Amino acid sequence: MPKYAALIYSVEGDASPEEWAAVMAEYNEFGEKAGAAGVIVGGEALEDTHTATTVNVDGKGGQIHTTDGPFAETKEALGGFYLLDCKDLDEAIHWAAQIPGAWHGRVEVRPLIDFSQDG
């Protein structure tokens, strides 16, 4: 079956311990449901963008340049992802709509390239 990345974007900010606990409960509920269905094949949460380092290189083997922070300033930032194993895009969208980030921000669904197939 095809695999899809469900990229979770939301507004970063300080949440109270109660707010954080409520959001994590929603994610745990989704994880249990999607895990039981055999849909989740991976995923992780990311630290906030202020911890990011952007890297670019002047051509192959060239000078390495780093910048603290993300590549672009945006209101919503990539906060995590799931790897979903679904029969098609419609099923991936069905599961992505149940990720709490879809209610509090946005979830981008993108198919993975399968390099194992011929041609």
C-alpha positions in Angstrom: 0.0 0.0 0.0 1.2 3.6 -0.6 2.6 5.5 2.3 1.8 9.2 3.0 3.4 11.8 5.2 0.9 13.7 7.3 2.8 16.9 8.2 1.2 18.8 11.1 1.4 22.6 11.1 0.2 24.7 14.0 0.9 28.0 15.7 3.7 27.8 18.2 3.2 29.3 21.6 3.2 28.7 25.3 0.4 26.5 26.4 -0.6 26.0 30.0 0.0 22.6 31.5 -3.7 22.0 31.4 -3.9 23.0 27.7 -0.9 20.8 26.9 -2.4 17.8 28.7 -5.7 18.2 26.8 -3.9 18.3 23.4 -1.7 15.4 24.3 -4.8 13.4 25.3 -6.3 14.1 21.9 -3.1 12.9 20.1 -2.9 9.8 22.3 -6.5 9.0 21.4 -5.7 9.4 17.7 -2.5 7.3 18.1 -4.4 4.4 19.7 -7.2 4.5 17.1 -4.9 4.7 14.0 -2.4 2.3 15.6 -5.1 -0.3 16.2 -6.1 0.1 12.5 -2.5 -0.5 11.4 -2.3 2.9 9.7 0.6 4.5 11.6 4.0 3.2 10.5 6.0 6.0 12.1 6.0 9.6 13.3 7.5 12.1 15.7 6.9 15.4 17.3 9.4 18.2 16.7 10.8 20.8 19.0 9.8 24.4 18.4 11.3 26.3 15.5 13.6 28.4 17.7 15.6 25.2 18.1 16.1 24.7 14.4 19.3 25.2 12.4 19.0 25.8 8.7 21.9 24.5 6.5 22.9 25.4 3.0 26.1 24.6 1.1 27.8 26.5 -1.8 27.5 23.6 -4.2 28.5 20.0 -3.6 31.5 19.9 -1.1 31.4 23.7 -0.8 31.4 26.1 2.1 28.7 25.1 4.7 26.5 27.9 6.0 24.2 27.6 9.0 21.5 30.0 10.3 19.8 29.7 13.7 16.1 29.1 13.3 13.8 28.0 10.5 14.3 28.7 6.8 11.2 30.9 6.6 9.2 33.0 9.1 5.7 31.7 9.2 2.7 31.9 11.5 2.3 28.1 11.4 5.3 25.8 11.8 5.9 22.1 11.2 5.4 20.6 14.6 5.5 16.9 13.8 4.4 14.2 11.4 2.9 10.7 11.0 3.8 8.2 8.4 0.5 6.6 7.2 0.1 3.3 5.3 -3.2 3.7 3.4 -4.8 2.1 0.4 -5.1 5.5 -1.4 -5.2 9.3 -0.9 -8.8 9.3 0.2 -8.0 6.9 3.1 -5.0 9.1 4.0 -7.2 12.2 4.1 -9.7 10.3 6.2 -7.0 9.6 8.8 -5.4 13.0 8.5 -8.7 14.7 9.3 -8.7 12.9 12.7 -5.2 14.2 13.7 -5.8 16.9 16.3 -3.5 19.3 14.4 -6.2 19.4 11.7 -8.5 21.0 14.2 -5.9 23.4 15.7 -3.9 24.2 12.5 -3.4 22.2 9.3 -2.3 18.8 8.2 -0.6 18.5 4.8 -0.9 15.0 3.3 1.9 14.1 0.8 2.6 10.7 -0.8 6.0 9.2 -0.3 8.0 8.2 -3.4 8.4 4.4 -3.5 12.0 3.8 -4.9 11.6 0.1 -4.5 9.4 -0.3 -7.6 10.8 -0.8 -11.1 10.5 1.9 -13.7 
